[in-house]
Amino acid sequence: MNYKNTWDMESVFAGGSDSPAFHEKISNLQEKLKKFDRLVNDWNSQEDAPDYKQLEIILSERETLEKGIGETRTFISGLSSADVNDTAARTNLNIVTQLSTKLSNSLVVFQKKITDISDEAFKHLLEQKTFKQSAFPLNEIREQAQKLLSTEEEELLNNLSVDGFQGWGTMYNELVAAIEVPFEEAGEITSYSAGQAENKMNAEKDSKKRSEMLESWENAWAEKADLFANTLNHLAGFRLSKYEAHEILDYMEPPLEYNRMESDTLNAMWDTISANKGKIVDYFERKAKLLDLKKLSWLDVTAAVNVGDFEEKEYTFTEAADFIMENFESFSPKMAQLAEQAFEEQWIEAEDRPGKRPGGYCANLPESKQSRIFMTFSGSSDNVSTLAHELGHAFHSSVLRDLPILNQKYAMNVAETASTFAELIVSDATIENANSEAEKISLLDEKISRSATMMMNIHARYLFERIFHEERQKGIVSAKRLSELMLDAQKEAYKDALETYHPMFWAAKLHFYNTGVPFYNFPYTFGYFFSLGIYARALETDGSFEEEYIALLRDTASMSTEDLAQKHLQVDLRKSDFWQEAIDRTHEDIDEFLELTEKYV
């Protein structure tokens, strides 16, 4: 069977980015929001005790609204991603943002009323069958309510964020849509969108051309550096002002709270990684020799290593689909079934064409009980891994769909666990199925380069965000200074092991401009190494780990990260042991790579 590489959005709302069905849904949600607001404002928790039937209705209506808004957001943001020049999609995305803001305003009232319930009554409430399953998120709501300002102040902040905070996020997307990167090909200059240019750089096999392309890429972002700097400064400034208003003194408190993890866990992870970078540097040095370079440059880190007469295999989209499903099946038939549904029902936008935004993601359609995956597929084995990664996200969402919506709100760090786990299954399968030593070397290199990204590239982003926030607390940080901070962070994170770096990375990387999650980078590294630990245990169970894995995923929004690891893996994430064990698996890959490539240098 041949699978289409474009997604089906018509089955969600027919008619494109200005779909009449979409607008009808928006009108319906607006009416429901008005009713919900009245319902919440009229609720008296004391009168509702002891059975809390009104609370049950409120939570049910909240679920309906969140699912509806989620459906519209995934639809319209997907169309915006697939065509950065779709102005109607960008306009309508703002309408969805306004719906979210109205719901947030009503939920402020709800949170405050939750705190009116006495401790004893609240404990009794959570013991009731109706609310027992959602005890953890309801406790979270109650605890977070203690930090709220007055209802009027919270509503004002939410309303201002639409044209302020969210507006700056939209501005970044507008700027990216206008980026054109000129590359010289066969003596002619061709301009590419940001998404296309990124794909071409990553696919380029010649090191000299990669350097020339990176220079053009840097210059394209540098031309708008002041605009990107203004955007980044105002996004961070809004957040910091909001923290100050809530008397939050440590800017790391909200990202850690969002990820339901302790600072001791984050520090244990980075400290263990920092102590284990020497092996990555050894890998860099060997890779440089294999590429006939004195030292790796920025793009060389992820460039393919082809020894002898080996040429990297190119997959069609259908070949990639079949390969992924076959290898998911060997671990988890349910993952394979989910992947088959995604390919057959066209959940995936993978076509390589102009006008798409860079990167990839998976978004949930809670009403359709589906997901939509966005990426650009050009046929590399790395693309196959990326596709598996996003299908891992879709599987995570699917196993939670029968739970209350409050128990589906997993954080980003554990979200990246499911996706990386799926990626590991496929990545290891490609290595296992290698037809030659040369192919195995190429595939090992690809896998190790992802580990290097997690240990070095993401660490550089984290270091940059920390020092940027320190300086932003004192005032505006100039574009020039942002590039200096980025360069310093990259040199520190990479142990100064590269020939050239990417100072404009702070502008080119969407993750720094994410308005949904603060410090949108370190969860990737957490998810990567957490999944390595889970994967190691899966390999030890001889194919019987599926139900245990699903049980872990179903708990991801119902307990802290530390409790999740303790319950399902019997490990303490605050200690280095777990992280060292996971990193050791990367070291094993590097040792094998060094051994196999010895004769080629």
Secondary structure by P-SEA (a helix, b strand, c coil): cccccbbbcccccccccccaaaaaaaaaaaaaaaaaaaaaaacccccccccaaaaaaaaaaaaaaaaaaaaaaaaaaaaaaacccaaaaaaaaaaaaaaaaaaaaaaaaaaaaaaaccaaaaaaaaaccccccaaaaaaaaaaaaaacccaaaaaaaaaaaaccaaaaaaaaaaaaaabbbbbbcccbbbbbcaaaaaaaaaacccaaaaaaaaaaaaaaaaaaaaaaaaaaaaaaaaaaaaaaaacccccaaaaaaaacccaaaaaaaaaaaaacaaaaaaaaaaaaaaacccccccccccbbbbccccccccccaaaaaaaaaaaaaaccaaaaaaaaaaaaaccccccccccccccccccccccccbbbbbbbbcccaaaaaaaaaaaaaaaaaaaacccccccccccaaaaaaaaaaaaaaaaaaaaaacccaaaaaaaaaaaaaaaaaaacaaaaaaaaaaaaaaaaaaccccaaaaaaaaaaaaaaaacccccccccccccccccccccccccccaaaaaaaaaaaaaaaaaaaacccaaaaaaaaaaacccccaaaaaaaccccccccaaaaaaaaaaaaaaaaaaaaaacccc
